[in-house]
Amino acid sequence: MEIKYTKRFSGQYHKAGKEIQAAFTQTVDLFWADPQNPFLRNHALQNKFAGCRSIDVTEDWRAVFKETTSGERTVITFYLLGTHEELYG
């Protein structure tokens, strides 16, 4: 599995502050070890985010990503990082 980040995600990450950055780092470590860990609440999204998935970073913060597979190679690309309200309004 390979993890990538869009420029937009990186900008949101840097604006989020150290507490959220640390929480995201822990979340990615957990995701790497077990993408289906119940703590992550990994789930498919609908409507304008159809085709994407979301994981919990904190109680209120979410990371939106897409998973693509080519042969045996899986790439996880993180697109958005924000509070539930910021992302889903």
MIDRENLO-520610 format. One line per field, with one value per atom (N, C-alpha, C, CB): residue number from 1; z, x, y. Coordinates in nm, 2 decimals, decimal comma. Atoms other than C-alpha are relative to their C-alpha. Glycine has a CB too. Layout:
<sites>
nr	NUM  ...
up	Z  ...
east	X  ...
north	Y  ...
</sites>
This chain:
<sites>
nr	1  1  1  1  2  2  2  2  3  3  3  3  4  4  4  4  5  5  5  5  6  6  6  6  7  7  7  7  8  8  8  8  9  9  9  9  10  10  10  10  11  11  11  11  12  12  12  12  13  13  13  13  14  14  14  14  15  15  15  15  16  16  16  16  17  17  17  17  18  18  18  18  19  19  19  19  20  20  20  20  21  21  21  21  22  22  22  22  23  23  23  23  24  24  24  24  25  25  25  25  26  26  26  26  27  27  27  27  28  28  28  28  29  29  29  29  30  30  30  30  31  31  31  31  32  32  32  32  33  33  33  33  34  34  34  34  35  35  35  35  36  36  36  36  37  37  37  37  38  38  38  38  39  39  39  39  40  40  40  40  41  41  41  41  42  42  42  42  43  43  43  43  44  44  44  44  45  45  45  45  46  46  46  46  47  47  47  47  48  48  48  48  49  49  49  49  50  50  50  50  51  51  51  51  52  52  52  52  53  53  53  53  54  54  54  54  55  55  55  55  56  56  56  56  57  57  57  57  58  58  58  58  59  59  59  59  60  60  60  60  61  61  61  61  62  62  62  62  63  63  63  63  64  64  64  64  65  65  65  65  66  66  66  66  67  67  67  67  68  68  68  68  69  69  69  69  70  70  70  70  71  71  71  71  72  72  72  72  73  73  73  73  74  74  74  74  75  75  75  75  76  76  76  76  77  77  77  77  78  78  78  78  79  79  79  79  80  80  80  80  81  81  81  81  82  82  82  82  83  83  83  83  84  84  84  84  85  85  85  85  86  86  86  86  87  87  87  87  88  88  88  88  89  89  89  89
up	0,00  0,00  0,00  0,12  0,01  -0,09  0,04  -0,14  -0,05  0,07  -0,07  0,15  0,06  -0,12  0,05  -0,16  -0,05  -0,04  -0,11  0,13  0,10  -0,27  0,06  -0,04  -0,05  -0,25  0,09  -0,12  -0,09  -0,11  0,14  -0,07  -0,13  0,16  0,08  -0,02  -0,07  0,25  0,06  -0,10  -0,05  0,28  0,12  -0,11  -0,12  0,51  0,12  -0,04  -0,11  0,71  0,07  -0,05  -0,06  0,77  0,07  -0,11  -0,06  0,86  0,13  -0,10  -0,10  1,10  0,14  -0,02  -0,13  1,39  0,05  0,10  -0,05  1,58  0,06  0,10  -0,07  1,78  -0,11  0,09  0,11  1,46  -0,08  -0,09  0,07  1,28  0,07  -0,02  -0,08  1,56  0,00  0,15  0,00  1,57  -0,14  0,03  0,13  1,19  -0,02  -0,11  0,01  1,21  0,07  0,07  -0,07  1,47  -0,08  0,14  0,08  1,25  -0,12  -0,04  0,11  0,95  0,04  -0,08  -0,05  1,15  0,02  0,13  -0,02  1,26  -0,13  0,09  0,13  0,91  -0,08  -0,08  0,07  0,77  0,06  0,02  -0,06  1,02  -0,02  0,15  0,01  0,99  -0,05  0,14  0,06  0,75  0,05  -0,14  -0,05  0,90  0,15  -0,05  -0,15  1,27  0,03  0,05  -0,03  1,42  0,05  0,11  -0,05  1,58  -0,12  0,07  0,11  1,23  -0,06  -0,11  0,06  1,13  -0,15  0,07  0,15  0,77  -0,07  -0,04  0,07  0,55  -0,13  0,09  0,13  0,20  0,01  -0,10  0,00  0,12  -0,12  0,00  0,11  -0,10  -0,05  0,05  0,06  -0,31  -0,06  0,10  0,07  -0,40  0,03  0,05  -0,03  -0,24  -0,04  0,15  0,05  -0,41  -0,06  -0,11  0,04  -0,47  0,09  -0,14  -0,11  -0,17  0,13  0,02  -0,13  0,18  0,11  0,02  -0,11  0,52  0,12  0,04  -0,13  0,84  0,10  -0,01  -0,11  1,18  0,04  0,12  -0,06  1,29  0,15  -0,08  -0,14  1,61  0,00  0,05  -0,01  1,73  -0,11  0,14  0,10  1,49  -0,13  0,06  0,12  1,23  -0,08  0,03  0,09  0,92  -0,11  -0,06  0,11  0,64  -0,11  0,03  0,11  0,30  -0,10  -0,07  0,08  0,07  -0,11  0,08  0,10  -0,24  -0,01  -0,14  0,01  -0,28  -0,14  0,10  0,13  -0,62  0,00  -0,11  0,00  -0,71  -0,15  0,06  0,13  -1,01  0,01  -0,07  -0,03  -1,01  0,15  -0,06  -0,14  -0,67  0,08  0,03  -0,06  -0,60  0,04  -0,10  -0,06  -0,38  0,04  0,12  -0,03  -0,36  0,07  -0,13  -0,08  -0,09  -0,02  0,15  0,02  -0,19  0,09  -0,15  -0,09  0,08  -0,07  0,14  0,07  -0,07  0,09  -0,08  -0,09  0,22  0,15  -0,03  -0,14  0,59  0,06  0,05  -0,06  0,80  0,11  -0,10  -0,09  1,06  -0,08  0,09  0,06  0,99  -0,07  0,11  0,05  0,94  -0,13  0,11  0,11  0,71  -0,13  0,03  0,11  0,49  -0,06  0,03  0,04  0,48  0,02  0,08  -0,01  0,58  0,06  -0,12
east	0,09  0,00  0,09  -0,10  -0,07  0,12  -0,10  0,06  0,09  -0,02  0,06  0,00  -0,04  -0,02  -0,10  -0,02  0,07  -0,15  -0,01  0,06  0,02  -0,30  0,05  -0,15  -0,04  -0,18  -0,10  0,03  0,11  -0,52  0,00  -0,13  -0,01  -0,49  0,12  0,01  -0,12  -0,14  -0,02  0,12  0,03  -0,26  -0,09  -0,06  0,09  -0,54  0,07  -0,12  -0,07  -0,31  0,09  0,09  -0,09  -0,06  -0,08  0,08  0,08  -0,34  -0,07  -0,11  0,08  -0,50  0,06  -0,01  -0,06  -0,25  0,06  -0,10  -0,08  -0,02  -0,08  0,10  0,08  -0,28  -0,07  -0,11  0,06  -0,47  0,10  -0,09  -0,11  -0,15  0,05  0,12  -0,04  -0,04  -0,11  0,03  0,11  -0,38  -0,01  -0,14  0,00  -0,37  0,12  0,01  -0,12  -0,02  -0,03  0,12  0,04  -0,16  -0,10  -0,05  0,10  -0,46  0,06  -0,10  -0,06  -0,25  0,08  0,09  -0,07  -0,03  -0,10  0,08  0,10  -0,34  -0,06  -0,11  0,06  -0,49  0,10  -0,02  -0,10  -0,16  0,00  0,14  0,00  -0,17  -0,13  0,02  0,14  -0,55  -0,10  -0,04  0,09  -0,76  -0,14  0,00  0,14  -1,08  -0,01  -0,04  0,01  -1,00  -0,12  0,13  0,12  -1,33  0,02  -0,07  -0,03  -1,17  -0,01  0,13  -0,01  -1,13  -0,14  0,09  0,14  -1,50  0,02  -0,07  -0,03  -1,37  -0,14  0,11  0,13  -1,68  -0,01  -0,12  0,02  -1,79  -0,09  -0,07  0,08  -1,93  -0,09  0,10  0,10  -2,22  0,00  -0,14  0,03  -2,34  0,12  -0,06  -0,11  -2,07  0,14  0,01  -0,12  -1,81  -0,01  0,03  0,02  -1,93  0,14  -0,11  -0,13  -1,63  0,11  0,04  -0,10  -1,44  -0,04  0,01  0,02  -1,41  0,04  0,07  -0,04  -1,37  0,04  -0,12  -0,04  -1,19  0,00  0,14  0,00  -1,21  0,14  -0,08  -0,13  -0,91  -0,01  0,06  0,04  -1,07  -0,15  0,05  0,14  -1,42  -0,07  -0,05  0,06  -1,49  0,07  -0,01  -0,08  -1,21  -0,01  0,14  0,01  -1,23  0,11  -0,14  -0,09  -0,99  -0,07  0,14  0,07  -1,14  0,11  -0,09  -0,10  -0,95  -0,07  0,10  0,04  -0,98  0,10  -0,01  -0,08  -0,84  0,00  -0,04  -0,01  -0,72  0,09  0,05  -0,08  -0,58  0,03  -0,08  -0,05  -0,37  0,08  0,08  -0,06  -0,28  0,01  0,15  -0,02  -0,13  0,03  0,11  -0,04  -0,06  -0,12  0,09  0,11  -0,30  0,06  -0,07  -0,04  -0,27  -0,12  0,04  0,09  -0,45  0,04  0,00  -0,02  -0,48  -0,09  -0,02  0,08  -0,59  -0,03  0,07  0,04  -0,79  -0,04  -0,12  0,05  -0,95  0,02  -0,15  -0,01  -0,90  -0,07  0,15  0,07  -1,14  -0,10  -0,07  0,10  -1,41  -0,12  -0,05  0,11  -1,73  -0,09  -0,09  0,08  -1,91  0,07  -0,02  -0,07  -1,64  -0,01  0,15  0,01  -1,65  -0,14  0,07  0,13  -2,01  -0,11  -0,03  0,09  -2,18  -0,13  -0,02
north	-0,12  0,00  0,12  0,00  -0,13  0,35  0,11  0,02  -0,11  0,67  0,13  0,01  -0,13  1,00  0,11  -0,01  -0,12  1,35  0,10  0,06  -0,10  1,61  0,13  0,02  -0,13  1,97  0,07  0,10  -0,05  2,07  -0,06  -0,02  0,07  1,81  0,06  -0,15  -0,04  1,92  0,14  0,00  -0,13  2,28  0,00  0,09  0,01  2,19  -0,06  -0,09  0,06  1,97  0,11  -0,11  -0,10  2,26  0,11  0,06  -0,10  2,50  -0,06  0,06  0,06  2,25  0,02  -0,15  -0,01  2,30  -0,13  0,05  0,11  2,08  -0,12  0,04  0,10  1,89  -0,09  0,06  0,08  1,78  -0,07  0,09  0,06  1,71  -0,13  0,09  0,12  1,47  -0,10  0,05  0,10  1,31  -0,07  0,07  0,06  1,26  -0,10  0,11  0,09  1,10  -0,13  0,07  0,13  0,85  -0,07  0,04  0,06  0,79  -0,07  0,10  0,07  0,71  -0,12  0,10  0,12  0,48  -0,12  0,03  0,10  0,29  -0,05  0,06  0,03  0,30  -0,09  0,12  0,09  0,15  -0,14  0,07  0,13  -0,13  -0,08  0,01  0,06  -0,20  0,10  -0,06  -0,10  0,01  -0,02  -0,01  0,03  -0,15  0,01  -0,13  -0,01  -0,08  0,08  0,07  -0,07  0,02  0,15  -0,07  -0,14  0,34  0,09  0,00  -0,09  0,48  0,03  -0,06  -0,01  0,44  0,02  0,12  -0,01  0,39  -0,04  -0,10  0,03  0,42  0,08  0,04  -0,07  0,51  0,12  -0,11  -0,12  0,85  0,00  0,12  -0,01  0,95  0,14  -0,04  -0,13  1,24  0,06  0,10  -0,06  1,49  -0,07  0,15  0,07  1,26  -0,15  0,01  0,14  0,94  -0,05  -0,01  0,06  0,71  0,02  0,06  -0,03  0,85  -0,07  0,15  0,05  0,72  0,10  -0,14  -0,09  0,89  -0,08  0,09  0,05  0,81  0,11  -0,07  -0,10  0,98  0,02  -0,06  -0,04  1,17  0,03  0,13  -0,02  1,30  -0,02  0,15  0,01  1,31  0,08  0,04  -0,09  1,60  0,01  0,14  -0,01  1,59  -0,13  0,04  0,11  1,37  0,02  -0,01  0,01  1,27  -0,07  -0,06  0,06  1,20  -0,05  0,10  0,06  0,96  -0,08  -0,08  0,09  0,75  -0,12  0,06  0,11  0,40  -0,05  -0,12  0,06  0,28  -0,12  0,11  0,13  -0,06  -0,02  -0,12  0,04  -0,15  -0,13  0,11  0,13  -0,52  -0,02  0,00  0,02  -0,58  0,13  -0,10  -0,13  -0,21  0,07  0,08  -0,08  -0,02  0,14  -0,07  -0,14  0,36  0,07  0,08  -0,07  0,56  0,15  -0,04  -0,14  0,93  0,08  0,04  -0,08  1,17  0,14  0,03  -0,12  1,46  0,12  -0,03  -0,11  1,66  -0,03  0,02  0,01  1,72  0,12  0,00  -0,11  1,92  -0,06  0,08  0,04  1,92  -0,06  0,12  0,06  1,73  0,12  -0,07  -0,11  2,07  0,06  0,11  -0,05  2,20  -0,08  0,02  0,09  1,90  -0,03  -0,13  0,05  1,80  0,10  -0,12  -0,12  2,13  -0,04  0,06
</sites>
